[in-house]
Structure formats: C-alpha cells, structure tokens
Amino acid sequence: MRITKQTGTPIFRAGCLSLLLVLGACAPQYENHGYVPPADQLEQVVVGSDTKESVTAKIGNPTAGGVLNDDSFYYVKMRKRALGFLAPEEIEREVVAISFSDAGVVQNVERFGLEDGRVVPLSRRVTSSPVQDNSFLRQLLGNLGRFSPAAFGS
C-alpha cells in the first residue's frame, strides 16, 4: 500500500495558509518616536557664538527643555520593537543635549546613545496604615467589645 501526499487538497491548502498567517503575525513591528537633527545640521551649531534662537532656526525646536532651569535643549529619538504579544522593547535611543550659558550662548553639544542611559530608581513613599493584617471578619468581631454606652449617651 502506497501513501502519497496530495498537495491539492483543500485541507492542505488551508493548513499552509494558516501557517503563513501565524508566522506573519510574529513579524516584529517597529515604532519610531522623536527627532534628532542629522550630523551635518549639528555641525552648523557653533559653540560660543550661537544662541537659543539661532539653534532653533538652524536645527528646529527641541523635543524637551531643561527641567529645573531653561539652560538646555534636548533632541530625543527612539525606536521600539514589538514582537507578537510581548511588551515592546526599546532597541535604539539617541539624545542630543545642547547646553547654554547664563547669557544664552551655546556652551556644549553632546550626543548620547542607548548604551549611555542609566536606570533611574524611583522612590516610593508609602503611608503606613494602622490596620493590622487581619481578615475582615476578625476586625469586625474584634470591635464588638470596644463600644461603651457612655459614648452614645451624650
């Protein structure tokens, strides 16, 4: 008895089509965010002579400014990759930081990548609760003996 594979059957075709759809769904999806000026535009920024207005005119508005004081421009670009149901992963980051003096003149131009990034620990402030780790029923029954008739008589 000879068993042959029939490639023209509808079940085989449907199986191949579903396999292709499943494999296609696992293709990575990329997201690009932000803007960093190209190197030739950054070369036009002259340290010691350009001001905030001239930098904005040459390379565009920054993505962000200084947080505590307005002495820096930040241009940020990042790329994320999402694969299927997994959480997106940042695969590329570029930051250009242009710092200014107190007079508003360019002091420094720096470029940072993903490898230069640091994980910033966020502090978590939690208020302690007077509630002990008891079940609801134990807390309810524990309050039965704490009532005083004098507290209700006023």
mmCIF file of the C-alpha atoms, coordinates in Angstrom:
data_MODEL
# 
_entry.id   MODEL 
# 
loop_
_atom_site.group_PDB 
_atom_site.id 
_atom_site.type_symbol 
_atom_site.label_atom_id 
_atom_site.label_alt_id 
_atom_site.label_comp_id 
_atom_site.label_asym_id 
_atom_site.label_entity_id 
_atom_site.label_seq_id 
_atom_site.pdbx_PDB_ins_code 
_atom_site.Cartn_x 
_atom_site.Cartn_y 
_atom_site.Cartn_z 
_atom_site.occupancy 
_atom_site.B_iso_or_equiv 
_atom_site.pdbx_formal_charge 
_atom_site.auth_seq_id 
_atom_site.auth_comp_id 
_atom_site.auth_asym_id 
_atom_site.auth_atom_id 
_atom_site.pdbx_PDB_model_num 
ATOM 1   C CA . MET A 1 1   ? 0.000   0.000  0.000  1.00 0.00 ? 1   MET A CA 1 
ATOM 2   C CA . ARG A 1 2   ? 1.428   3.328  -1.042 1.00 0.00 ? 2   ARG A CA 1 
ATOM 3   C CA . ILE A 1 3   ? 0.668   6.597  0.808  1.00 0.00 ? 3   ILE A CA 1 
ATOM 4   C CA . THR A 1 4   ? 1.044   9.722  -1.261 1.00 0.00 ? 4   THR A CA 1 
ATOM 5   C CA . LYS A 1 5   ? 0.820   13.323 -0.187 1.00 0.00 ? 5   LYS A CA 1 
ATOM 6   C CA . GLN A 1 6   ? -1.817  15.266 -2.017 1.00 0.00 ? 6   GLN A CA 1 
ATOM 7   C CA . THR A 1 7   ? -0.843  18.929 -2.225 1.00 0.00 ? 7   THR A CA 1 
ATOM 8   C CA . GLY A 1 8   ? -4.006  19.999 -3.929 1.00 0.00 ? 8   GLY A CA 1 
ATOM 9   C CA . THR A 1 9   ? -6.485  19.123 -1.203 1.00 0.00 ? 9   THR A CA 1 
ATOM 10  C CA . PRO A 1 10  ? -8.366  21.992 0.463  1.00 0.00 ? 10  PRO A CA 1 
ATOM 11  C CA . ILE A 1 11  ? -7.275  20.880 3.946  1.00 0.00 ? 11  ILE A CA 1 
ATOM 12  C CA . PHE A 1 12  ? -3.597  21.000 2.987  1.00 0.00 ? 12  PHE A CA 1 
ATOM 13  C CA . ARG A 1 13  ? -4.021  24.437 1.398  1.00 0.00 ? 13  ARG A CA 1 
ATOM 14  C CA . ALA A 1 14  ? -5.877  25.749 4.452  1.00 0.00 ? 14  ALA A CA 1 
ATOM 15  C CA . GLY A 1 15  ? -3.130  24.391 6.719  1.00 0.00 ? 15  GLY A CA 1 
ATOM 16  C CA . CYS A 1 16  ? -0.409  26.103 4.673  1.00 0.00 ? 16  CYS A CA 1 
ATOM 17  C CA . LEU A 1 17  ? -2.361  29.361 4.628  1.00 0.00 ? 17  LEU A CA 1 
ATOM 18  C CA . SER A 1 18  ? -2.918  29.306 8.395  1.00 0.00 ? 18  SER A CA 1 
ATOM 19  C CA . LEU A 1 19  ? 0.777   28.534 8.954  1.00 0.00 ? 19  LEU A CA 1 
ATOM 20  C CA . LEU A 1 20  ? 1.738   31.528 6.827  1.00 0.00 ? 20  LEU A CA 1 
ATOM 21  C CA . LEU A 1 21  ? -0.698  33.767 8.743  1.00 0.00 ? 21  LEU A CA 1 
ATOM 22  C CA . VAL A 1 22  ? 0.654   32.623 12.111 1.00 0.00 ? 22  VAL A CA 1 
ATOM 23  C CA . LEU A 1 23  ? 4.255   33.207 11.020 1.00 0.00 ? 23  LEU A CA 1 
ATOM 24  C CA . GLY A 1 24  ? 3.319   36.592 9.550  1.00 0.00 ? 24  GLY A CA 1 
ATOM 25  C CA . ALA A 1 25  ? 1.722   37.652 12.841 1.00 0.00 ? 25  ALA A CA 1 
ATOM 26  C CA . CYS A 1 26  ? 5.036   37.045 14.596 1.00 0.00 ? 26  CYS A CA 1 
ATOM 27  C CA . ALA A 1 27  ? 6.860   39.550 12.409 1.00 0.00 ? 27  ALA A CA 1 
ATOM 28  C CA . PRO A 1 28  ? 8.294   42.388 14.500 1.00 0.00 ? 28  PRO A CA 1 
ATOM 29  C CA . GLN A 1 29  ? 6.542   45.763 14.468 1.00 0.00 ? 29  GLN A CA 1 
ATOM 30  C CA . TYR A 1 30  ? 8.691   48.891 14.768 1.00 0.00 ? 30  TYR A CA 1 
ATOM 31  C CA . GLU A 1 31  ? 7.715   52.275 16.216 1.00 0.00 ? 31  GLU A CA 1 
ATOM 32  C CA . ASN A 1 32  ? 9.792   55.431 15.746 1.00 0.00 ? 32  ASN A CA 1 
ATOM 33  C CA . HIS A 1 33  ? 9.375   58.414 18.079 1.00 0.00 ? 33  HIS A CA 1 
ATOM 34  C CA . GLY A 1 34  ? 11.065  61.794 18.279 1.00 0.00 ? 34  GLY A CA 1 
ATOM 35  C CA . TYR A 1 35  ? 13.584  63.712 16.212 1.00 0.00 ? 35  TYR A CA 1 
ATOM 36  C CA . VAL A 1 36  ? 17.356  64.198 16.298 1.00 0.00 ? 36  VAL A CA 1 
ATOM 37  C CA . PRO A 1 37  ? 18.938  66.537 13.749 1.00 0.00 ? 37  PRO A CA 1 
ATOM 38  C CA . PRO A 1 38  ? 21.387  64.937 11.314 1.00 0.00 ? 38  PRO A CA 1 
ATOM 39  C CA . ALA A 1 39  ? 25.131  65.357 11.883 1.00 0.00 ? 39  ALA A CA 1 
ATOM 40  C CA . ASP A 1 40  ? 25.506  67.917 9.081  1.00 0.00 ? 40  ASP A CA 1 
ATOM 41  C CA . GLN A 1 41  ? 22.928  70.198 10.737 1.00 0.00 ? 41  GLN A CA 1 
ATOM 42  C CA . LEU A 1 42  ? 24.566  69.784 14.154 1.00 0.00 ? 42  LEU A CA 1 
ATOM 43  C CA . GLU A 1 43  ? 27.892  70.861 12.657 1.00 0.00 ? 43  GLU A CA 1 
ATOM 44  C CA . GLN A 1 44  ? 26.294  74.225 11.852 1.00 0.00 ? 44  GLN A CA 1 
ATOM 45  C CA . VAL A 1 45  ? 25.836  74.918 15.588 1.00 0.00 ? 45  VAL A CA 1 
ATOM 46  C CA . VAL A 1 46  ? 28.883  76.923 16.721 1.00 0.00 ? 46  VAL A CA 1 
ATOM 47  C CA . VAL A 1 47  ? 29.857  76.625 20.380 1.00 0.00 ? 47  VAL A CA 1 
ATOM 48  C CA . GLY A 1 48  ? 30.435  80.045 21.915 1.00 0.00 ? 48  GLY A CA 1 
ATOM 49  C CA . SER A 1 49  ? 28.529  82.076 19.319 1.00 0.00 ? 49  SER A CA 1 
ATOM 50  C CA . ASP A 1 50  ? 25.067  80.564 18.623 1.00 0.00 ? 50  ASP A CA 1 
ATOM 51  C CA . THR A 1 51  ? 22.116  81.436 20.837 1.00 0.00 ? 51  THR A CA 1 
ATOM 52  C CA . LYS A 1 52  ? 18.868  79.615 21.613 1.00 0.00 ? 52  LYS A CA 1 
ATOM 53  C CA . GLU A 1 53  ? 17.104  81.448 18.796 1.00 0.00 ? 53  GLU A CA 1 
ATOM 54  C CA . SER A 1 54  ? 19.789  80.677 16.221 1.00 0.00 ? 54  SER A CA 1 
ATOM 55  C CA . VAL A 1 55  ? 19.924  76.996 17.267 1.00 0.00 ? 55  VAL A CA 1 
ATOM 56  C CA . THR A 1 56  ? 16.145  76.752 16.863 1.00 0.00 ? 56  THR A CA 1 
ATOM 57  C CA . ALA A 1 57  ? 16.391  78.384 13.438 1.00 0.00 ? 57  ALA A CA 1 
ATOM 58  C CA . LYS A 1 58  ? 19.203  76.046 12.305 1.00 0.00 ? 58  LYS A CA 1 
ATOM 59  C CA . ILE A 1 59  ? 18.033  72.659 13.577 1.00 0.00 ? 59  ILE A CA 1 
ATOM 60  C CA . GLY A 1 60  ? 14.442  73.098 14.773 1.00 0.00 ? 60  GLY A CA 1 
ATOM 61  C CA . ASN A 1 61  ? 12.581  73.123 18.053 1.00 0.00 ? 61  ASN A CA 1 
ATOM 62  C CA . PRO A 1 62  ? 13.846  70.775 20.768 1.00 0.00 ? 62  PRO A CA 1 
ATOM 63  C CA . THR A 1 63  ? 11.919  67.766 21.992 1.00 0.00 ? 63  THR A CA 1 
ATOM 64  C CA . ALA A 1 64  ? 12.349  68.989 25.563 1.00 0.00 ? 64  ALA A CA 1 
ATOM 65  C CA . GLY A 1 65  ? 13.983  71.767 27.541 1.00 0.00 ? 65  GLY A CA 1 
ATOM 66  C CA . GLY A 1 66  ? 15.779  71.870 30.864 1.00 0.00 ? 66  GLY A CA 1 
ATOM 67  C CA . VAL A 1 67  ? 13.704  70.575 33.739 1.00 0.00 ? 67  VAL A CA 1 
ATOM 68  C CA . LEU A 1 68  ? 14.835  72.748 36.629 1.00 0.00 ? 68  LEU A CA 1 
ATOM 69  C CA . ASN A 1 69  ? 16.052  75.712 34.623 1.00 0.00 ? 69  ASN A CA 1 
ATOM 70  C CA . ASP A 1 70  ? 15.899  76.608 30.956 1.00 0.00 ? 70  ASP A CA 1 
ATOM 71  C CA . ASP A 1 71  ? 19.595  76.143 30.146 1.00 0.00 ? 71  ASP A CA 1 
ATOM 72  C CA . SER A 1 72  ? 19.476  73.097 27.822 1.00 0.00 ? 72  SER A CA 1 
ATOM 73  C CA . PHE A 1 73  ? 17.774  71.782 24.694 1.00 0.00 ? 73  PHE A CA 1 
ATOM 74  C CA . TYR A 1 74  ? 17.207  68.060 24.278 1.00 0.00 ? 74  TYR A CA 1 
ATOM 75  C CA . TYR A 1 75  ? 16.517  66.309 20.989 1.00 0.00 ? 75  TYR A CA 1 
ATOM 76  C CA . VAL A 1 76  ? 15.398  62.723 21.598 1.00 0.00 ? 76  VAL A CA 1 
ATOM 77  C CA . LYS A 1 77  ? 14.759  59.897 19.130 1.00 0.00 ? 77  LYS A CA 1 
ATOM 78  C CA . MET A 1 78  ? 13.943  56.297 19.975 1.00 0.00 ? 78  MET A CA 1 
ATOM 79  C CA . ARG A 1 79  ? 12.913  53.136 18.209 1.00 0.00 ? 79  ARG A CA 1 
ATOM 80  C CA . LYS A 1 80  ? 10.908  50.297 19.763 1.00 0.00 ? 80  LYS A CA 1 
ATOM 81  C CA . ARG A 1 81  ? 10.324  46.762 18.544 1.00 0.00 ? 81  ARG A CA 1 
ATOM 82  C CA . ALA A 1 82  ? 7.214   44.758 19.449 1.00 0.00 ? 82  ALA A CA 1 
ATOM 83  C CA . LEU A 1 83  ? 7.105   41.059 18.719 1.00 0.00 ? 83  LEU A CA 1 
ATOM 84  C CA . GLY A 1 84  ? 3.698   39.394 18.921 1.00 0.00 ? 84  GLY A CA 1 
ATOM 85  C CA . PHE A 1 85  ? 2.147   39.616 22.372 1.00 0.00 ? 85  PHE A CA 1 
ATOM 86  C CA . LEU A 1 86  ? 5.412   40.544 24.113 1.00 0.00 ? 86  LEU A CA 1 
ATOM 87  C CA . ALA A 1 87  ? 5.918   44.004 25.586 1.00 0.00 ? 87  ALA A CA 1 
ATOM 88  C CA . PRO A 1 88  ? 7.665   46.490 23.272 1.00 0.00 ? 88  PRO A CA 1 
ATOM 89  C CA . GLU A 1 89  ? 11.430  46.729 23.744 1.00 0.00 ? 89  GLU A CA 1 
ATOM 90  C CA . GLU A 1 90  ? 13.473  49.872 23.170 1.00 0.00 ? 90  GLU A CA 1 
ATOM 91  C CA . ILE A 1 91  ? 16.220  48.931 20.722 1.00 0.00 ? 91  ILE A CA 1 
ATOM 92  C CA . GLU A 1 92  ? 17.644  52.323 19.803 1.00 0.00 ? 92  GLU A CA 1 
ATOM 93  C CA . ARG A 1 93  ? 17.833  55.697 21.539 1.00 0.00 ? 93  ARG A CA 1 
ATOM 94  C CA . GLU A 1 94  ? 19.701  58.835 20.603 1.00 0.00 ? 94  GLU A CA 1 
ATOM 95  C CA . VAL A 1 95  ? 19.787  62.046 22.632 1.00 0.00 ? 95  VAL A CA 1 
ATOM 96  C CA . VAL A 1 96  ? 21.447  65.302 21.614 1.00 0.00 ? 96  VAL A CA 1 
ATOM 97  C CA . ALA A 1 97  ? 21.886  67.736 24.503 1.00 0.00 ? 97  ALA A CA 1 
ATOM 98  C CA . ILE A 1 98  ? 22.774  71.355 23.779 1.00 0.00 ? 98  ILE A CA 1 
ATOM 99  C CA . SER A 1 99  ? 23.597  73.320 26.912 1.00 0.00 ? 99  SER A CA 1 
ATOM 100 C CA . PHE A 1 100 ? 23.619  77.107 27.162 1.00 0.00 ? 100 PHE A CA 1 
ATOM 101 C CA . SER A 1 101 ? 25.429  79.548 29.422 1.00 0.00 ? 101 SER A CA 1 
ATOM 102 C CA . ASP A 1 102 ? 23.628  82.068 31.633 1.00 0.00 ? 102 ASP A CA 1 
ATOM 103 C CA . ALA A 1 103 ? 23.873  84.557 28.747 1.00 0.00 ? 103 ALA A CA 1 
ATOM 104 C CA . GLY A 1 104 ? 22.038  82.130 26.421 1.00 0.00 ? 104 GLY A CA 1 
ATOM 105 C CA . VAL A 1 105 ? 25.071  81.188 24.280 1.00 0.00 ? 105 VAL A CA 1 
ATOM 106 C CA . VAL A 1 106 ? 25.812  77.553 23.297 1.00 0.00 ? 106 VAL A CA 1 
ATOM 107 C CA . GLN A 1 107 ? 28.224  76.043 25.795 1.00 0.00 ? 107 GLN A CA 1 
ATOM 108 C CA . ASN A 1 108 ? 28.319  72.375 24.754 1.00 0.00 ? 108 ASN A CA 1 
ATOM 109 C CA . VAL A 1 109 ? 26.802  69.894 22.269 1.00 0.00 ? 109 VAL A CA 1 
ATOM 110 C CA . GLU A 1 110 ? 26.704  66.266 23.425 1.00 0.00 ? 110 GLU A CA 1 
ATOM 111 C CA . ARG A 1 111 ? 25.344  63.097 21.855 1.00 0.00 ? 111 ARG A CA 1 
ATOM 112 C CA . PHE A 1 112 ? 24.221  60.077 23.901 1.00 0.00 ? 112 PHE A CA 1 
ATOM 113 C CA . GLY A 1 113 ? 23.047  56.616 22.865 1.00 0.00 ? 113 GLY A CA 1 
ATOM 114 C CA . LEU A 1 114 ? 21.073  53.823 24.479 1.00 0.00 ? 114 LEU A CA 1 
ATOM 115 C CA . GLU A 1 115 ? 24.267  52.398 25.960 1.00 0.00 ? 115 GLU A CA 1 
ATOM 116 C CA . ASP A 1 116 ? 24.833  55.692 27.828 1.00 0.00 ? 116 ASP A CA 1 
ATOM 117 C CA . GLY A 1 117 ? 21.438  55.543 29.530 1.00 0.00 ? 117 GLY A CA 1 
ATOM 118 C CA . ARG A 1 118 ? 21.041  54.882 33.211 1.00 0.00 ? 118 ARG A CA 1 
ATOM 119 C CA . VAL A 1 119 ? 18.198  53.252 35.080 1.00 0.00 ? 119 VAL A CA 1 
ATOM 120 C CA . VAL A 1 120 ? 16.762  55.834 37.458 1.00 0.00 ? 120 VAL A CA 1 
ATOM 121 C CA . PRO A 1 121 ? 15.311  54.301 40.615 1.00 0.00 ? 121 PRO A CA 1 
ATOM 122 C CA . LEU A 1 122 ? 12.001  55.870 41.521 1.00 0.00 ? 122 LEU A CA 1 
ATOM 123 C CA . SER A 1 123 ? 11.396  56.314 45.220 1.00 0.00 ? 123 SER A CA 1 
ATOM 124 C CA . ARG A 1 124 ? 8.133   55.018 46.502 1.00 0.00 ? 124 ARG A CA 1 
ATOM 125 C CA . ARG A 1 125 ? 6.601   56.664 49.510 1.00 0.00 ? 125 ARG A CA 1 
ATOM 126 C CA . VAL A 1 126 ? 4.021   54.546 51.266 1.00 0.00 ? 126 VAL A CA 1 
ATOM 127 C CA . THR A 1 127 ? 1.964   55.743 54.195 1.00 0.00 ? 127 THR A CA 1 
ATOM 128 C CA . SER A 1 128 ? 1.716   53.151 56.932 1.00 0.00 ? 128 SER A CA 1 
ATOM 129 C CA . SER A 1 129 ? -1.754  52.013 57.891 1.00 0.00 ? 129 SER A CA 1 
ATOM 130 C CA . PRO A 1 130 ? -2.965  51.316 61.416 1.00 0.00 ? 130 PRO A CA 1 
ATOM 131 C CA . VAL A 1 131 ? -4.935  48.352 60.063 1.00 0.00 ? 131 VAL A CA 1 
ATOM 132 C CA . GLN A 1 132 ? -3.297  45.106 61.028 1.00 0.00 ? 132 GLN A CA 1 
ATOM 133 C CA . ASP A 1 133 ? -3.072  42.164 58.708 1.00 0.00 ? 133 ASP A CA 1 
ATOM 134 C CA . ASN A 1 134 ? -6.281  40.564 59.923 1.00 0.00 ? 134 ASN A CA 1 
ATOM 135 C CA . SER A 1 135 ? -9.208  39.231 57.981 1.00 0.00 ? 135 SER A CA 1 
ATOM 136 C CA . PHE A 1 136 ? -12.318 41.375 57.613 1.00 0.00 ? 136 PHE A CA 1 
ATOM 137 C CA . LEU A 1 137 ? -14.338 39.108 59.885 1.00 0.00 ? 137 LEU A CA 1 
ATOM 138 C CA . ARG A 1 138 ? -11.701 39.234 62.652 1.00 0.00 ? 138 ARG A CA 1 
ATOM 139 C CA . GLN A 1 139 ? -11.625 43.048 62.501 1.00 0.00 ? 139 GLN A CA 1 
ATOM 140 C CA . LEU A 1 140 ? -15.433 43.231 62.631 1.00 0.00 ? 140 LEU A CA 1 
ATOM 141 C CA . LEU A 1 141 ? -15.736 40.863 65.595 1.00 0.00 ? 141 LEU A CA 1 
ATOM 142 C CA . GLY A 1 142 ? -12.790 42.492 67.360 1.00 0.00 ? 142 GLY A CA 1 
ATOM 143 C CA . ASN A 1 143 ? -14.686 45.809 67.529 1.00 0.00 ? 143 ASN A CA 1 
ATOM 144 C CA . LEU A 1 144 ? -17.742 44.332 69.321 1.00 0.00 ? 144 LEU A CA 1 
ATOM 145 C CA . GLY A 1 145 ? -16.291 44.691 72.806 1.00 0.00 ? 145 GLY A CA 1 
ATOM 146 C CA . ARG A 1 146 ? -14.927 48.207 72.283 1.00 0.00 ? 146 ARG A CA 1 
ATOM 147 C CA . PHE A 1 147 ? -18.232 50.076 72.396 1.00 0.00 ? 147 PHE A CA 1 
ATOM 148 C CA . SER A 1 148 ? -19.103 51.992 75.546 1.00 0.00 ? 148 SER A CA 1 
ATOM 149 C CA . PRO A 1 149 ? -22.688 53.050 76.413 1.00 0.00 ? 149 PRO A CA 1 
ATOM 150 C CA . ALA A 1 150 ? -21.320 56.368 77.706 1.00 0.00 ? 150 ALA A CA 1 
ATOM 151 C CA . ALA A 1 151 ? -20.149 57.258 74.221 1.00 0.00 ? 151 ALA A CA 1 
ATOM 152 C CA . PHE A 1 152 ? -23.740 57.057 72.891 1.00 0.00 ? 152 PHE A CA 1 
ATOM 153 C CA . GLY A 1 153 ? -25.441 58.856 75.819 1.00 0.00 ? 153 GLY A CA 1 
ATOM 154 C CA . SER A 1 154 ? -24.143 62.365 75.167 1.00 0.00 ? 154 SER A CA 1 
# 
